[in-house]
Amino acid sequence: MFCKECGKELDAVAKFCPDCGAKVVVNENCDEIDIENIPYESVQQKAVSDAEKLFSALSKCFAGYGIIHAFVSLFLNHGLSHSSFRIVLLMFVIAVGSFAICYSIRKKSPVTEHFKFKCPRCNEENIVSADIDTAFECKKCQKKFIVVENNIKTID
């Protein structure tokens, strides 16, 4: 049994959740939630590709390296030398280029259909691709679900 407020696993005899203090409802009215068909909302999201993740990480790394190098040069050399300035400038150019590539990939990413629903066990909001063909778990309590004919159903 899990707390409906925070999702913590509870003892079978618990009357209140030890984490959040919520009252434990043992015999919940099953008319509110149909365990077989979980209510969901269709949402559209852009897919994030591996290339987009890579260029996003590169832009952050090079920008971070450029900032760190600039501060180290300023404090150690009491100013940016010509060679240090070129390195900092090169890092920022690479960072801006990586960001531009990431942005163009993001603009071309397809918009895909997803299901957004709340887990009946822990009330956690989950988003899953509408074209998923395998079982999946709630990201908080690991309750198992499956999508069958555009309906989300529990497996347990």
Backbone hydrogen bonds, N-H to C=O, Kabsch-Sander energy under -0.5 kcal/mol:
donor,donor_aa,acceptor,acceptor_aa,energy
3,C,8,K,-2.4
7,G,3,C,-1.3
10,L,1,M,-3.3
14,A,11,D,-1.1
17,C,22,A,-2.6
21,G,17,C,-1.4
24,V,15,K,-2.9
25,V,23,K,-0.5
26,V,24,V,-0.7
28,E,26,V,-0.9
30,C,28,E,-0.6
32,E,29,N,-1.3
35,I,33,I,-0.8
38,I,36,E,-0.6
38,I,152,I,-2.9
41,E,116,K,-2.7
43,V,114,H,-2.6
45,Q,112,T,-2.5
47,A,110,P,-2.2
49,S,47,A,-0.6
53,K,49,S,-1.9
54,L,50,D,-2.4
55,F,51,A,-2.6
56,S,52,E,-2.1
57,A,53,K,-2.2
58,L,54,L,-2.6
59,S,55,F,-2.2
60,K,56,S,-1.9
61,C,57,A,-2.6
62,F,58,L,-2.8
63,A,59,S,-2.0
64,G,60,K,-2.4
65,Y,61,C,-2.9
66,G,62,F,-2.4
67,I,63,A,-2.2
68,I,64,G,-2.7
69,H,65,Y,-2.8
70,A,66,G,-2.2
71,F,67,I,-2.3
72,V,68,I,-2.7
73,S,69,H,-2.5
74,L,70,A,-2.3
75,F,71,F,-2.4
76,L,72,V,-2.8
77,N,73,S,-2.2
78,H,74,L,-0.7
79,G,73,S,-0.8
81,S,79,G,-0.6
85,F,81,S,-2.6
86,R,82,H,-1.8
87,I,83,S,-2.0
88,V,84,S,-2.6
89,L,85,F,-2.7
90,L,86,R,-2.7
91,M,87,I,-2.4
92,F,88,V,-2.2
93,V,89,L,-2.3
94,I,90,L,-2.5
95,A,91,M,-2.5
96,V,92,F,-2.7
97,G,93,V,-2.4
98,S,94,I,-2.7
99,F,95,A,-2.4
100,A,96,V,-2.4
101,I,97,G,-2.2
102,C,98,S,-2.6
103,Y,99,F,-2.6
104,S,100,A,-2.3
105,I,101,I,-2.4
106,R,102,C,-2.4
107,K,103,Y,-2.2
108,K,104,S,-1.4
109,S,105,I,-0.8
109,S,106,R,-0.7
112,T,45,Q,-3.5
112,T,110,P,-0.5
114,H,43,V,-3.1
115,F,128,V,-3.4
116,K,41,E,-2.8
117,F,115,F,-0.5
117,F,126,N,-2.3
118,K,39,P,-0.6
119,C,124,E,-2.5
123,N,119,C,-2.1
126,N,117,F,-3.2
128,V,115,F,-2.4
130,A,113,E,-2.5
132,I,129,S,-1.4
136,F,145,F,-2.3
138,C,143,K,-2.1
142,Q,138,C,-1.3
145,F,136,F,-3.1
146,I,153,K,-2.2
148,V,146,I,-0.6
148,V,151,N,-3.0
151,N,148,V,-1.0
152,I,38,I,-0.6
153,K,146,I,-3.0
153,K,151,N,-0.5
154,T,35,I,-1.1
155,I,144,K,-2.1
156,D,144,K,-0.6
